[in-house]
Amino acid sequence: MEGHSNIGLTSIMHLPDDCLYFIFQRLDCFTDRESFGLTCQRWLQIQNHSRRSLQFACSFTHLSLSSLGHPNFNFHSFHLNRVLTRFQNLQSLSLAGCIYLTDSALAPLQYYGSNLQAIHFDCCFCITDNGFSIAATACPLLTRVSLYRCNVTDVGLANFAKACSGLKQVNLSHCSYISDHGLRTLVNGCHQLQAVKISFCSRITGIGFRGCSSTLAYVEAESCDLEPQGIGGLVSGGGLEYLDVSSLSWHVGRDGLVAIGAGLGSSLKILNLRLCRTVGDESISAISKGCPLLQEWNLALCNEVRISGWVSIGMNCHNLEKLHVNRCRNLCDNGLMALRNGCRRLSVLYMSRGGKITSTAIEMFKCYRGDVVIKDEEIMTMSIGLQYFI
């Protein structure tokens, strides 16, 4: 046509990078997001720069120790350098299960770790305090770090506390070289701590938590060698909502947990005392009176809790919704009646049949408290805890 000028065709390839980033972020389908970079080199770069999380092995929650010998876990410096070069905007990196990873392999973090907010070293057995120092210095914005089953010592933990003062979540479970001294440096250096896991740390008594921030709301301390003064340290911040001190050592006597109910534990909502076999009525009464917000309490296998303890729970735990009393040797008909007459918000009772409880007492409980479901299995609800470890 006369006067018609040729106008170049416009395609998606002419869109600026900002538009392509927007398109990529709006893709809901996982397959579409993974295929995005196959279009061309430019789209691959968009995809690489958009990645925020990367995991090579398994996270702490589902790591299988039996699979650690798989060749895929043999991860070295060369691979980490290539990965970090490709994905330069990562905020979360999991190296969990990379059992052959050494200190020198972490050197690339010095160039690409400045944006990382979370890093997992679970079962990285070959990394020493020197390697953790490299990671801490290279990643100053870290808020979450998991050192599950690592050979980190108090020195390495101090390096994290010094370089990453914004830490909020720290997993030290099965770190056998960590002591109260290391915990103290963490507590003193990181005033935004929200959650700490120290389960199976045999050198920790709990006193390292003394003076912790009120932001500390979640502590897992299963099978630790806690002492009565250490229990006071755990709750010293006054903001604890979730506490797991199950399987306490035998030297914590009947009144060893009184500190939980002495005022600073008033924010507790979930308390796990499973397998605390020596804890008696003194501690139970103090907790039931001093922790009015308790919603779930696990007392399974707490054999020294007797009638006065059960009566105190019934009279004082007005917000209790779930109670675990599985295999409590000294829970009798009168104790069950005290729970029946009190605990008006109770909705689930986890209880094993047998022992000192008769079938008549159970049927009476069901008759008077039809609103309560009685279950035989033990289930420890983690609803409060999950908001801290995700």
N, C-alpha and C positions, 0 to 999 in steps of 0.2 A: 504494500500500500504506500502511495506517495506521501512523503512527509513522516513516514514511520521510522523511528530510530530503534536500533537494536538495544535492548535492555538486558543486561546479564542476568541469568537466573540466580535466585538466592536460595540457598539450602541451609540446612541446620549446621553445616560446617562453617558457615559465615558468622555464626553466633559468637559473641565474646565469651571468654572463660567464665565470667560471672553467671551467665545464663546457663551454661553447661553444668556448673556446680549446682545451681538451683534445680535443674532437671534431675541430676543424679540424686540429690537429697530427697526428692519427691517420689522416687521409685520405692514402692512398698514390697514388691516381690523380690525375694532373696536371689532367685535365678537371674532376674533382670539386672540386679546390682552387680552380681559376679560376672555377667556377660558384657557389661558396659565397656570395659577396657579392651574387649576384643575387636572393637570397631576400627580403631586406629591408634597410633602412638599418642596423639594428643588426648584422646578420650581415656587412654590408659593412665596418663599423667593426672588427669582429673580424678580418676578413681583412686589412685595411689595417695594423692594429697588429701582425699576426703576420709581416708581410713583413720579411725580414732582408737581402735582396740585391736590387739593382736595376741594370739595365744598359740604356742607351739606344742605344748603337751597337754596337761590337764590342770584344771584349777584345783585349789585345795579341797573343795567340796566333793570332788569325785575322782581324785587321784588314786590310781591302783598301783600299789607298790609292786605287785607281781609283774607289771608291764614295763618296769623301768629298764629292763635289759634289752628292749626293742631297739634296733638300729636307729630309729627316728629320734631317739633321745640323745644320740651322740652329736651334740650341737657345739660348734666351735666358733672361734673369733671371726673367721672368714664369713661364715653364714650370717652371724649377727650384724656384721658391718654392711653386708649387702642388703639385708632386710631393713636396717635403719636408714640406709641411704635411699631406699625406695620409698619407705613410708616415714616421712619426716615430720608428720603432724600427730604422731601417736600420743594419746593421753593415758593409755593403759597397756602394759606389756606383761605377759605371763611367760616366764621361763621355767615354770614348774615342771619338775621331772627331768631337767637337763643335767643329769648326774655327772657328766664329764666336763661341764662348763668350768673354766678356770678363771682366776683373777684377771689375767691378761686379756681374756675374751671380752671383758666388760669395758675395755678401753674406748670402743666406739661411742659409748654413752656420753663421753666428754663432749662430743660434737653434736649429738642428736637427742640428748636426754632432757633438754631444758624445758620441754613442754609436758613431760610425763608427770601424771598425778597419781598413778598407781603402778606398782611393780610387784610381781610374785616370784620368789626364789624357792618355792617349796621343793625340798629334796635336792637342792643343788649342793651336793655333799663336798665338792672340790673347791668351793669358794671359801676364802678365809676372810679375816677382818680387813685385810688390805683391799680385797675386791669389793667388800661392802662399803669401804671408805670411798672408793672410786665412784660407786653408784650413788652414794649419799651426796657427794660433792657435785656430781654431774646432774643430779635431779633435785634441785632445791624446792620445786613446787610439789613434791610428793605429799599426798594426804593419806595414802594407804600403802602399806608394805607388809608382805607376808614372808616370814622366814621359817616357816614350818619345817621342822627336822633339819635345820641348817646347823653348821658348826660355828655359828656366830657367838662371840663372847661379850662380856660387859663392855669391852673396848669398842667393838664394832657397833654395839647398840648406842654407845655414847656418840659415835660419829654421826649416826642417823639423827640423834636428838639435837646435835649441834648444827648440822647442815640443813635439816628439814624440820624447822620449828613448827611448821603447819600440819604435822602429822595428826590424823584423827583416828585412824584404825591401824592397829599393829597386831599381827599374829605371831606369837613366839611359842606356840605349842610344840612340845617335844624338843625344845632347845635346852639341852642338858647343861650347857656352860653358862647360862644366864642366872644371875643371882639377884638378891634384893638391891645390891649396889647398882647394877645396870638398870633395874627398874626405876631407881631413884633419879638417875640421870635423865631417863625418858620422861618421867613425871615433871621434873623441874624444868626441862628444856622445851616441852611441848604442852602448852597451856590450852590447846584445843582438843585434846584427846577425848574421844567419845567411846571407843571400844578397844579392849585389850584381851587377847587370849594367851593364857600362860599354862594351859593344861599340861600335866605330866612334866613340869619343870621342877625337878626334885630339890633344887637348891634355893627355891623361893619360899619364904615364910609369910610374905605379905606385907612386911613392914616397909618395904620399898615404895608402897603406894601412899604412905603417910603424907598428908598435905597435898594430895592430888586435886586437880581442878574440879569444880562443880559440873563441868561438861562431861565428865566420865560417867557414862550411863550403862555400860555393858562390860561385864567381866566374866570370862570363863576360866575357872581355876580348878578343874577336875583333877583329882589325884595329885595334888600338890602337898608339900610338907608344911602346911599352914599352921601357925601358932595363934593362940588367942589374941595377942597383941597385933599380929598380922591381919586378923579378921577386922580389927578396928581400923587398920590402915586402909583396907579395901573400901570401907564405907566412909572414909574420912572426908571425902569431897562433898558428900551430902546429896549428890544428884543421881546415885545409882538406881536404875530401874530394873536391871536384869543381873542376877548373880547366880553362878553355878559353882558351888564348892562341894560337889558330890565326891564321895569316896575319900573323905577326910582321914588323916592318919589317926591312929588309935590314941595318941597322947592328948588329943583335944577332948577334954572331959565333958561332963554333963552340962557345965555352964560355959563351955568354950565359945559359944556363939552369942552370948548375951550382948556383945557389942553391937550386933546388927540391930537390935531393938532398943539401943540406948539413945536414939534420937536422930542420928545421922543416916539411918536407913529408912527414913520415913517415906522416901519416894519409891521404894521397891514395889514392883508389880509382879515379877516372876522370880521365884526363889527355888533353886534345886538343891536339896539336901539328901538326895538319894545315896544310900549306903553310908550315911554318917551314923554308924552303929552305936557310938558312945554318947551322942547328943541326947540330953535328957530334958525333963520338964522345965528346968530353970531357963534354958535357952528358948524353948518353945514358947513359954509364957511371955518372956521378954519380947520376942519377935512378934507374937500375935497382938501384943499391946502397942508396940512401937512402930509397926509397919501397917498402918490402916489402909493403904492402897493396894495391898496384895490381891492379885487376881488369880494367880496359880502358884501352888505350893506342892513340891514333890517331897514326900516324906517316906518313900518306899524303902523298906528294910531299915528304918530307924527304930531299932528294937528297944531302946531305953525310954521311949515316949510312953508315959503311962496315963492314968485317968485324969490327973490334974492338968496335963498337957492338952489332952483332947477337950476338956472342959474349957480351957482358956481359948482354944481355937474357936469353939462354938460361940463363946460369949463375945469375942473381940474382932473376929475376921468378918466384918460386915460386907466387904466387897469381894470376898473370895468366890470365884466361879468354878475353878477346877482344883481338886485335891487328890493327890496320889498317896494311898496308904497301903499299897501292895506289900504283903508279907511283913507287916508290922506285928511283931510277936506279942506285944502287950496292948493291942487294940482289942477291947472286950465289948460286951453288949452295952455296958454303961457308957463307954467311950463313944460308941456309935450313936447312942441315944443323945449324947451331948452335941454331936455334930448334926444330928437330925433336928434338934430343937433350936439350934443356932444357924449360923452361916446361911442367912436367908436368900442370898444371891447364888448359892451353889447350884450349878447346872450339871456337872459331871463329877462322879466319884469313881476313881480307879482303885478297885479293891479286889484282893484275892479271897476266895472262900476258904474256910477252914480256920485253924488256930483257935482263938478264944471266942470267936464270934459264932453264935448259933444261927441256924436257919430261921428261927422265929424272929430274932432281932433284925435280920435282913428283910424279912417280909413286913415287919412293922415299919421299917424305914421306908420301904416302897409305898406302903399304905399312906403314911403321913406326908411323904415327900415325893409325890408323883411327878413333880417338876424336875427331879434329879435323875439322870441316867447313870446307872451303875455299870461300869465296864471292868473286865478282868485284865486286859492288856495295859501295859505302861506306855504312854505316849507323852513325851515332854514337848509341849507347844513352844515353838520358837518365834511366834509372831512378833514379839517385841524386838527380839534380837536380829531378825532379818533386815530391819531397816538400817542396821549399822554395818552388816557385812553383805554387800550385794555386788 
